[in-house]
Amino acid sequence: MKLKKIALVVAGCFAAVPVAFAEHPIQTPEVSVHEEQLQPLPTLTDSSPSQEDLQRLRANTSDTASLLEGQPGISLYRAGGVSSLPSIHGLADDRIRIKVDGMDLISACANHMNSPLSYIDPSNVEKIKVFAGITPVSMGGDSIAGTIAVDSAAPEFASSADELLMKGKASTFYRSNNDARGINLSATIASDILSVRYTGATAEANNYKAGSGFKPAGLAATSAIAGGNRGWLASDEVGSTAYKTENHALDIGLRHENHLLELKVAVQNIPYQNFPNQRMDMTGNDSESYNLRYTGDYDWGKLQASAYHESTRHNMNFGDDKLFFYASMMGAPVAGMPMETRGSNTGFKLQGDVILSERDLLRVGTEFQRYRLDDWWDPVANSGNMMGPGTFYNINNGERDRYAVFGEWEARWNSQWMTQLGLRHETVKMDAGTVQGYSTIGMMSYGDPTDPTSIPGAFNAADRSETDQNLDLTAIARFTPDERQTYEAGYAMKSRSPNLYERYTWSSNNSMVMNMNNWYGDGNGYVGNLDLDPEVAHTLSVSGNWHDAAQDNWSLKLTPYYTYINDYIDAVACDEVGKVCPVRTDGFLNLSLDNQRARIYGVDMSGKLSLIKGGSFGSLQAKGLVSYTRGRNLSSGDDLYHIMPLNMKLALDHRFGQWSNTLELKLVDAKDRVQDVRKELETSGYGLLNFYSSYEWKHARLDVGLENLLDKDYDDPLGGSYLGQGATMGSGVLYGTAVPGMGRSINTTLTVMF
């Protein structure tokens, strides 16, 4: 039905447009004599993958977050096959502001399975911008790590009124390790004023295999959901890594002189996506988004306005590789443990870039975001008082609203000096309704929700509304003494209020329930804390960029940074915040959250060197990236969780006509600085060798990738604990086993342009 609606919209838009063909389409112009001045100050800590890198990365992944591989300061929390969480300098998830076509998206899941970047397929990504550390206030807000902005392609228009632009692209891929396969399609039809573009993508994969056996071969679960039996998982098969995803998007653009109005409509259906580091799997995720944006150039500057609405319906249960531990205790079949989530996200932004003089630019704006979340778990048949007879309300009518205003002043004092000062204020209002457990009697009793001496009753009697007044401040100065070098120094104060799960998850008397609230992938159980304060981060960063005059032969960029975080939200033992949690015997822990102090420092270094330039052998370029991050909890003396160890990436890029090749070596140090309070796992150092090759014809392109060429066996430092198979709610978990990385894979992608 949704696809039929899209087809009718396309047909209606072009019913009266005369048919002709345009050989030379044009991109939407940014028409203004002031355009160069209107561009935001590109700080040295910003980064973007090149179009060549994006093409290579898109051909080898279905996970949009993986397109960030190779960007300074970026690492990934590996989770589901299309739902990795990016980390900037050791700060991840909601600590990063992620914008998809300008929309501030939020994960509507107790395990953060539907991460913001999972809502756009890699094939639909045209550009990515990473703001690491010193983020302009116009791009930040409610985040302390930085901002990642992902955009699909801008509308294309025909070059004249009597022409009609028609173009398209289709691709198909196969990846050998996990039998990943899929197709992508895009098609554009446009006049000189109206443009319509459709993109669609589907991807499906089985479990992937590690470089070698990392566990005993064993019987997986008899699925209570599918009613089947997955049989034996081989010793090298990483359970719960299969997925299937479908994405469709329609982009309608209307252009008049220096004005562009754009409507984007997107739908997503993920029938399943399994998670090797969670006790549950995604058994359904349906999302719809509507995004209206306007951009206009005026004599005084630029005006931008946008409004969006996104709704998500999300389901979790046990996938085929996992078994519900209590099924054998019921004496009758138990239909897993269904968990339901509904999220609603509405927002708008208005921004004006005002040219005050040849030197000064003032950027002012306002933003609003309204977020609603319901997280409930229906009673399970034949489970008695264990998971019934009532509905478990994890978060009931959760509310999180943000109101923001900001101002940013940029000054280009002369050809050598530039500065930017920014100030942003946000009001964050949060609240949640009353809750209840499955039952008030029996072995799984949660207590009477109207009794203030019970756990849900105490939560219901508490004042759950909270209003935070948050302030952001940035200051950047850049000095360019000549055409071969640039230096920059900056300071940022950034604030982030807790998310709904950090504040409002309430159940602390049952390990099973606490296990369901884990957005960290560490296998532990968590309960929230109503008394959490916003995090406030102070970051100092300096950068130097040296290169040849043409910025073509060589370059070197060095960026050390230091961040101090007050009221950092970290894991603590339950009794430290006055909560009584069950003592576990399965090796994992039950934990809560509290405000503490933290420190993060490190350095990013990147560079390139042209080895051969042109000639009969083509061109050859060497590239390198080194990142080091050190994180410490100053209140407890513990290390911070999921800090990527020292890592290096070296690459040789060869170009010869339409043929391109990349040989890449990735080196990662051992991870032995781990967080004790979570019992974080150590991992060994490793090296991976990858090779990528592509050949491009006029209307086609073939990509071939050999990833982990030597079939190296290694554990992912940020992969978390392996919970991918067996009785994940009990003693069947392989405690102490890290999630291994993927073994050798041969990837092929064929793309045809028409």
Residue, then its C-alpha position, 0 to 999 in steps of 0.5 A: m500500500k505504501l509503495k502504491k501511494i508513492a507511485l501515485v504521487v510520482a504520477g500526479c506530479f508529472a501528469a502535465v509535464p512535457v516529455a523531453f530528455a536532458e543530457h546534462p542534468i544540473q544539481t540544485p545551485e546554491v545561487s548567491v554572490h555571498e555563498e562563499q561567505l555563508q559557508p560555516l567555518p570548516t574547523l580542522t576537526d571536521s571530516s568527511p569521506s570523499q566520494e571515492d571512499l563512499q563508493r567503496l564503503r557503500a559497496n561493502t556494507s549494509d550498515t550506514a554507520s560503517l561509512l564512517e570507517g576511516q574518519p579521525g576519532i571515529s570508532l564503532y560499537r558493533a551491534g546488529g548487522v545494520s545498527s552499529l553505534p558510532s563513537i567520537h573520542g570514546l563518547a557514543d550513542d545519545r552523546i552524539r547528535i545524529k542528523v539524517d537529512g536534518m532530522d534529529l533521530i532517537s533510538a526507540c528501544a531499551n537496547h538501542m537496536n534502532s539506532p538513528l543511522s539505521y534509518i537510512d540505507p548506505s546506498n541512499v547516502e550522498k555525503i557525511k559530515v563529522f563534527a568531532g569535539i568543537t561542534p558549532v552550536s548551530m549543529g549541536g545541542d543535547s550532545i557532548a561528543g559532537t555531531i554526525a550529519v548524514d544527507s541523501a542526494a540533493p534534488e536534480f533538475a533539468s537544465s531548461a524548461d523544454e527538457l525533462l531529466m530522466k535517470g536512474k541507477a540499480s545495483t546488486f551485491y553479494r558478500s560471501n561470509n554471511d551470504a549477504r545479498g540485496i538490491n538497490l534502486s534509484a530513479t529520478i524524473a525532473s523538469d527545470i522546476l520540479s524533481v522527483r526521486y525514488t530510492g529503494a533498497t533491500a538487504e538480507a544476510n545469514n549469521y557471519k563466521a569468525g576467522s576460526g572457532f571461538k566456542p564449542a559447537g552446540l545446539a542452538a535454541t528451539s525457537a518459541i517464535a518460529g517453532g523451528n530448530r536452527g540445529w547446531l551452530a558451528s564453532d566459528e558461526v557467530g549466532s544472532t547476526a542475521y538480518k533483513t531490512e527494506n527501505h524506501a524513500l521519495d524525495i520531491g523538490l520544487r525550485h524557483e530562482n534562489h528558493l528550494l522546497e523539498l519534501k522527503v518521505a521514507v518508510q522502513n521495514i526490518p522483519y528481523q535483525n538479530f544481536p549477538n551482544q543482546r539477550m533479545d533480538m529485533t523481530g520487527n521495526d517499522s518506521e515512517s518519516y516526513n521531512l519538509r525543508y526550505t532553503g532560500d538565498y536573499d540579499w541579506g543572507k540565507l534562510q533555512a527552515s525545516a519540519y519533520h515527523e518520524s514514528t516507529r513501531h519496534n518489536m523485540n523477542f528471542g530469535d531462532d538462535k536464542l532460547f527463553f530460559y524459563a520455557s522448560m519450567m512452565g510445562a507448556p509452550v511459552a511464546g518467548m517474551p514479546m516487548e513492544t515500543r512505540g516512538s513519536n518524534t516531531g521537530f522543527k528548525l529555523q535558522g538565518d545566516v545574516i551577513l552583517s558586513e564583509r567581515d562578519l556573519l551572524r547565524v541565529g536560530t531556534e529548534f524544537q523537538r517533541y518526543r514520546l515513547d511507550d515501552w510495554w511488554d504484553p503478558v505471555a500465555n502459559s507463563g502464570n504469574m511470571m510474565g502475566p497476567g498483566t502487562f509490564y509497563n517499562i516506560n509509560n507515556g515517556e515525554r522528552d521535549r527540547y526548546a533551543v535558541f542559538g547564536e553564532w558569530e563568525a568573523r574573518w578578520n583578514s586573510q590569516w585570522m578567522t574566529q567563531l563564537g557561539l552560544r546556545h540555550e536549551t530547555v529539556k522537559m522530561d516526564a513519564g506516567t505510572v508503571q506496573g509489573y506483570s504481577t503483584i503475587g507469586m515468585m515474580s511479584y513486582g508489588d502493588p503499583t499503588d503501594p508506595t512501599s513497593i518498587p513500582g509504587a515508589f516510582n509512581a509516588a515520586d515526582r517524575s517530571e524534570t526540567d533541565q536548563n542547559l547551556d552550550l558555548t563554543a569558541i574557535a580561532r584559526f590562524t593561516p600564516d601562509e598557503r602551506q599551514t593552518y593552526e586552530a584552537g578551540y574550546a567547547m562547553k556542551s551539555r546533554s540531559p539523560n535519555l528516557y531509559e537512563r531516568y525512567t527504567w524502574s524495575s530493580n527486583n528482577s534480573m530478567v527484567m533488568n537484562m532487558n534494559n541494556w543499551y551497552g551490549d555488556g550483558n549486565g542488567y540496568v535500572g535507571n535513576l530519577d535523580l540524574d543531572p545533565e552531563v556537562a563536558h568541557t573540551l579543549s582542542v588544538s589542530g595543525n594542518w601542514h600540506d603543499a601549496a596545491q594541497d595535492n601532493w602531501s598533507l599531515k593533520l595533528t589534533p590533540y584534545y582534552t575533555y573533562i565531563n562533570d556529572y558524567i552518567d556512568a554505571v555504579a553498583c545499585d546500593e550506591v544510589g539506594k537501590v536493592c538489586p538481586v545478586r547474580t550467579d551467572g557472572f554478570l552484574n545488576l547495575s544502576l547509573d549515577n553522575q560522576r566525573a570523567r576525563i578523556y584525552g587523546v590525539d588524532m593524526s592523519g596524512k597522505l603522500s603522493l608516491i606516483k603521479g600519472g604516467s604509464f602506471g597511473s597514480l599511487q598515494a599512501k594514506g594513514l590514520v592514527s587514533y589514541t583515546r584514554g578515558r578515566n572515571l575520576s570519581s571511582g578511579d575506574d577506566l571508562y567503558h568501550i574506549m577504543p585502544l590505539n589503532m592505525k590504518l594504512a592504505l595504498d590507493h592506486r588509480f589507473g584510468q577507470w580502474s582503482n585499487t586500495l590495499e588497506l592494513k588495519l592495526v589495533d592494539a590490545k585492549d587491557r584498560v577495561q571498566d571493572v564495574r561492568k566486568e568489561l572484557e579484555t581483547s588481544g591486539y590484531g591486524l587486518l588486511n583488506f583489498y578493494s578494486s573497482y572498474e568503471w565503464k560509462h554506464a556500469r561499475l564493478d566493485v570487488g572487496l576482499e575483507n580480512l584477506l588472511d581470515k584473521d581470528y580476532d575479538d572486536p574491542l567494542g563488540g561487547s559480550y557474546l550472548g548470541q545463542g542458547a539460553t540467553m536468560g540463564s546459565g546457557v550464556l557463554y560468559g567471558t566470551a567477546v563477540p568475534g569479528m567477521g572472518r574472510s569475506i569476498n564482496t561483489t557489487l555491480t551497479v548499472m546507470f541508466 
